[in-house]
Amino acid sequence: MGIALYEVRFHGRGGQGAVMAAQTLAEAAVIEGMHAQAFPYFGAERRGAPVTAFARIDERKISIKSQVYEPDLLVVLDETLLDVEPVARGLKADGRAVINTRRLPTEIDLGVEVECATVPATTIAMEHLKAPIVNTAILGAVVRMCALVSMESMREAIESRFGEKFGEAAARTNVAAAAMAYQQAAVGRCKGERPLSSREEWLPTWQEVPIGVALGEGVKGGVTVGPGGARRNLTGSWRVQTPRYDKGKCVRCLRCWFSCPEGCIKREEDDYVRWDLNYCKGCGICAQVCPAKAIAIIKGGQG
């Protein structure tokens, strides 16, 4: 396939495999004799935090090293990012998009009206991988959406990259996930009605950050900074599974409260507990440590 420089931007959350997806796409392009590069951009390096990855493909050697600001293809591994980040910012008018969602392309509002493929990548990943790691499923939909690489080259790249890292059995299941996503992807045209506003940022000058002194809590440029600023980061929106609490079974041992890595389990006066689902990421640790089986983990982000 002869192409000029083609740029791809991946938006996902930590643990979904956005970086591996970009690397695997680049490897599939190299298998077909093209030049490619792939690299990530991290904010908070923690599971569930927004992650961006980039890939470039060209017939010729690629010298540009910047992030991708005007992608030809946008790949969204987590549908909830559509409501918290302007992920489609810079997407070319003739660009394309691939989104992990159960909805049809015509039901998606990206803020830019483009050709779009939607695929239930999380469901496919849970079926094949038993975990919400959606990178290979989303790559199957990428192949379906645009003729960047063939499915055969993608299969070979997945086998190489995932087989080397996780073993032959993992390679086979990831190839199966990509193949199913290729078959199930729905292609259409999304809506472009929502405004693509930029997130406000505050970058302090050296005068605003005295040496050796922590920032005091306050608001700068509309952004809460300093102690307590993390309260605005509703990490519960990352959740794909939710704890369900049976108070009748609870023996009030408080192991869940003590073990919660996010501190979102609140201890009541009578030593029963409650969850602040604004911040619960659904890790399942509370259910694992509960001796009375009073906590179950159910699929879905709602309590």
Secondary structure as GFF3:
##gff-version 3
##sequence-region A 1 303
A	DSSP	beta_strand	6	13	.	.	.	ID=ss1
A	DSSP	alpha_helix	18	31	.	.	.	ID=ss2
A	DSSP	beta_strand	35	42	.	.	.	ID=ss3
A	DSSP	beta_strand	50	58	.	.	.	ID=ss4
A	DSSP	beta_strand	73	76	.	.	.	ID=ss5
A	DSSP	three_ten_helix	79	83	.	.	.	ID=ss6
A	DSSP	beta_strand	96	100	.	.	.	ID=ss7
A	DSSP	three_ten_helix	105	107	.	.	.	ID=ss8
A	DSSP	beta_strand	115	119	.	.	.	ID=ss9
A	DSSP	alpha_helix	121	128	.	.	.	ID=ss10
A	DSSP	alpha_helix	135	145	.	.	.	ID=ss11
A	DSSP	alpha_helix	151	166	.	.	.	ID=ss12
A	DSSP	alpha_helix	168	184	.	.	.	ID=ss13
A	DSSP	beta_strand	186	189	.	.	.	ID=ss14
A	DSSP	three_ten_helix	206	208	.	.	.	ID=ss15
A	DSSP	beta_strand	218	220	.	.	.	ID=ss16
A	DSSP	beta_strand	223	225	.	.	.	ID=ss17
A	DSSP	three_ten_helix	229	232	.	.	.	ID=ss18
A	DSSP	three_ten_helix	235	238	.	.	.	ID=ss19
A	DSSP	beta_strand	241	245	.	.	.	ID=ss20
A	DSSP	alpha_helix	255	259	.	.	.	ID=ss21
A	DSSP	beta_strand	265	267	.	.	.	ID=ss22
A	DSSP	beta_strand	273	275	.	.	.	ID=ss23
A	DSSP	alpha_helix	285	289	.	.	.	ID=ss24
A	DSSP	beta_strand	295	299	.	.	.	ID=ss25
###
